[in-house]
Amino acid sequence: MNLAVECLFTPSICCYLPNQPWRFRDWSDHLLWRVCLDCQRLADLGSPRSLWLQLSFKACFLQWTVTSSRTKLIFLWLSICGGWERVTGQVECEPWRGHFYSKDNESSWFRSLFVHKVDPRKDAHSTLLSKKETSNLYKIQFHNVKPECLDAYNSLTEAVLPKLHLDEDYPCSLVGNWNTWYGEQDQAVHLWRFSGGYPALMDCMNKLKSNKEYLEFRKERSQMLLSRRNQMLLEFSFWNEPQPRAGPNIYELRTYKLKPGTMIEWGNNWARAIKYRQENQEAVGGFFSQIGELYVVHHLWAYKDLQSREETRNAAWRKRGWDENVYYTVPLVRHMESRIMIPLKISPLQ
């Protein structure tokens, strides 16, 4: 049975809809009557210029198609801000002098459009998103090198950093070392892991202050640099922990600067989406900043070459669910950046 009804809501409908002692066949008839009544009251307020909807009934399936964008917004709050109470009759909606509200002022639809009660979060996002079974802390360094000094910088780095990596007295280890190929030019990127968190970091820093070879290394290195910066990072609980890889590979570091307050939402979406990016073992690690620039996310990927990168990324779009992740996470981003990097000889990630 098909029934198509087009209702143009005008003031004349007031005498037709309210307080009719109808016996509704099912919940959809009841809901339809309540929606019509609510829309008429909105029309009386002068909100929509003309308020109408198309209703299609096919068997027991109720499908609404709303042609006016303003009407879509009205039906959005009808469904979200109290639609269930209106269907069940738990909240009696009444016309008011210029407003449409529920008897409970605190749950009125008008207030719900602007005021949202949010339960306070009991933990920081660093606690909710990071791995609880480990206490690893990461440091990422970005060194902008003078173009004429890049080879000398790499040679100096390859001579000194492996000693720290192999020395058991220092609770730090190299995760990866790269030069940027595409992106910011003449740049070196280093990723360190501190096993033991902040105490391990402080222990390492105190020991380096008395390491003469390292102090000489820093002094010589400073003459080769234009600028440098670093960040302290935690790893997402749902990402792989970075492990040494055989090469040759290229690496992509994708950096996302998020809107403040959106880290939890980002993590929730990526926890579901990471499975779409595991087939070629391209996911190396995912991190978020704790010190330095905040609300920054780094995703590290490995590919055989640029063509492999292109094919792998295109394959993700053919998987159902990946597009939803992109749809929900793009609005969270203020700025994003991609670096293609080549590993140095000393890098555990080759």
N, C-alpha and C positions, 0 to 999 in steps of 0.2 A: 504494500500500500504506500503510495507516494502522496505526500501532502506538502505543497509549497504555499507559504503564507508570507505576504509582505505587509508589515504593519507600519504605518506612518503615525508616529506619536504626536498628537496634537492635544490641546487642552480638553477637547471633547471626550477624550478617552477616560478622563477622571470619573465621569458619571457611569462608566461602563465597567471598569475593573475593580475598584475597591469594594471590599466587604461582600463579595459575591459568595453565597453559600454553595459553592460547587463541590462535588465529590470528585476528586482527582483520580484518574485511572492508575497512575503510577507516579513515581518521583519526578519524571520529566515534565508532566503536566503541571505539577505543583511548582517546580522550579521555573517553568516558563511563566506562570502567572506572577510569581514573585519578581522575576526579572522585569516583566512588563511594567509592573507597579513601580518598581524602583526607578526604571528608566523614565516613566512619566513624571515622577517627582523631580528627577534631574532636569527634564525638559521644562518643568515649571520654573526652575531656577534660571533658565535662559542659558545654560551651559552649552548645549549643542544647538546649532541653528536649525537643523532638522535631524531628528533621531529616528533611524529606521534600521531594521535588520531583516535578513532573509533566513527563514527557518526551513530546514529540509528534514522530514521524518522518513526513514526507510526502516521498516520493521520496528525493532526496538532501539535502533541507533539514532541518536540525536546529534546532528551536525550543525554547528553555527557558522555562518559565513558573514562577517561584518564588513561592510564596504567602506565605512567612514573611518579614517584613522583616529579621529577623536572618539568615535564610538568604541573602537578597539581598546582605547585606554580605559573607558568606562567599564567595559566588560572584564578588563584585566583586574581592576580592583573589586568588581563584583565577585570574581572567582577566588581572589586571594584574600581580600580584606573582609571576610565574613560571609562568603557564599554559603558555607556549610551551616552557619547559624541561621541564615535566612531560610534554607531548605527545611531544617529541622524545627524551626520555630523557637529555638532556644533564646534568640535575641529578637525582640520586637522592634522593627524599624519604623520610625515615625517621621512625618513631615515636621519641620520646625521653622521658625521665622527666618527664612533665608538659608537654612542648613538642612542636611539630611544626616541623622545621627542615630546611634543606638542609645538606649536608656543609660547604659553604663558609659559615662563620659570618657573613662580611660580607654575604652575599646572602640570609640567612635571611628567611623570610616574616615572622617576628615582628619582627625589626629593621626590615624595610621598612615596617611599619605606622606606625612612629614616627620613623624616621630616614631622611631622603631626601637623597641626595647631589646637590648642585646645583653645576653648573659655574660658577665665578666669572665675573661679567660683566666684560668687558674695557673697556667704555665706560659713561659716565654716560648716563642716559636722555635728557638734554638733547641729547647728541650723536647718539643713535640715532633720536630722534623729530623733531628740527628739520630745517629745510631746509639742506642743505649748500651749495647754490649761491648762497645769500644769507647775509648776516650781519646781518639786521635784528633789532633788539631793540625791544620794545614796552613802553610804560609805560601802565598804566591807573590813573586817579585817580577816587576816589569822594569827593565833597564833600557833606556834609550841611549844608544851608543853613538859616538861620533863616527860618521861613515868611514873615515880613513882608519879607524881603530878597531873595526869589527873583528878582523882576523886575529889581531893581537889580544883582544878581549877574550875571544873563544879559546885561544891557546892558554892564557892565564887561568881561565875558569877550569879548563880540563886538567890543569896541573894541580889545583888546590882543592876543589870541591870534593873529588872522590875520597880524599883523605878523611874529611869530616864524615862522609857517608859510611866509611868502613871502620871508623874508630868507635869502639863500643862504649867509650867513656862519654860520648856525646849522644843523648837520646833523640837524635834526629836522623832522618834518612832522605835521600833524594828520591823523588817520585818521577820527575821528568825535567829535562832541560831542552830548550828549543831556541831557534832563531825564527823570527817571523818572515814568512815568504810572501804572503799576500795579506795586506792590512797595513798596520803601522810599520814602516820600513826601518831597518837598522835597529831592531829591537830584540832583546833577549828576554825569555820568559823562563823562570825557574819555579818549580813546585816542590815544597818540602813537607815532610810529615813529621810531627812530633808525637811520639807514642807516650802518652801519659798526660796529654792536655797542657794546660797553662803551667803547672809545676815543671814539666819537662822543658817547656819553652824557656822559663826563667833559669833553670839549671844550665841549659845550653848557652844562653846569653852570658851568664856569669863566667863560665869556663872560657868562652871565646875572648873575654876581656883580657885574659892573661896569656892568650895564645899568640906568641910573637909572629909566627908565620902568617897567621890569619890577619893580624893587624897590618903587616907589610902588604899583604894581598889587597886589603881594602884601600890602603893608601895609593898603591899603583893603579888599582881599578878606577879610583875616583878621577884620575886624569883622563880616562877614556870615555867618561859618561857625560851626557848632556843633562839628563835627569833620571830619577828613579822613584818608584813608589811601590808599596806593598799592601797586602790585605791579609788579615787572619780569617780563615775559613773553617766551616764545619761541613761534613759530607752528609748529603741526604740519605736517610735510612733505606730508601728503596733503590738506590743506585748501587752499581758494582763498586767494590773497593778497588782502586787502581792497583794493578799487578804488573810486574815487568812483562814486556812483550818483545818477541823477536821481530825484526824488520825484514824488509824496509816498509815503512808506513809514513803517511803524512798525517798530521793531527790538525783537527779544527777545534779551536776554543771559541765557543759562542757565549757572549756575555750579554746578559739581560739586566737592565736597570729597571726595577719594578717601582710601582707606586707604593708609598708607605702604607703598611697595613694589609698588603695583599700576599704576603709570603705563604701563609697557611693555605690560601686558595690555590696558589701556584703549586705547592707541594701536593695537595689533594688531587689535582688534575694530572700532574706528571706521574704520581704513583700508579695511576691507572694506565697511563699512556706509554710508559717505558717499555712495556712488553712488545709494542709495535716496532721498537728499534733495537732488537736483540738478535735478529736472525744471522747477521754477519759479524756478530761480536764487536760491533762498532762503538758501543757505549763503554767508555773508559771510566768516567767519574762525573759526579754532579755535586756542586758545592754552593754554599751561600755564605755571604760575608758576615763577620762578627765584629771586626775592628777595621777601620778604614772607611771607605765609602759604603754606606749601609744599603740594605735592600738590593744587593747585587747578587746575581746568580751566574755561575760559570758551569757550562756543560762541555765536557771534553770528549771528543769523538776521534776514532782512528779509522783510516781508510787506506787501501792499497795505493790509490792514486786519485786524481780529480775525477776521472771518469767513473771509478767505483763509487765515489761520493755521490755523483749525480744519479747513478742508477739506484743506489741504496735509498736516497732521499725520495726519489720518485716512487719506489716500491712501497714506501710507508703510506703514501696517499691512496694506494689501492686497497689498503686494509681498513675495514669498517671500524670506525671509532677514532682513527687518527685525526680526521677532519674536525671531530668534536673537540678534541684536545686543543687544536689550534684556535678554534672558534672561541673557546672559553678563556684561553690564556693570553691571546693577543691584546684584549682590552686592559690587561694588568701591566703592560709594558710601557715605560716612558721612552726608553732608548735601547737599541740592541746593536751588537757589533760582532763581526766574525773575523777571526784570524786563521789563516792557514799557516801551519808551522812545520819546520823541518827539525828533527831531533839532532842534538849534538852527539858526539861520539860517546860521551860519558853517560848519556841518558839511559836509565833503566827501561824507559818506554822507547823502543826503536821502531 
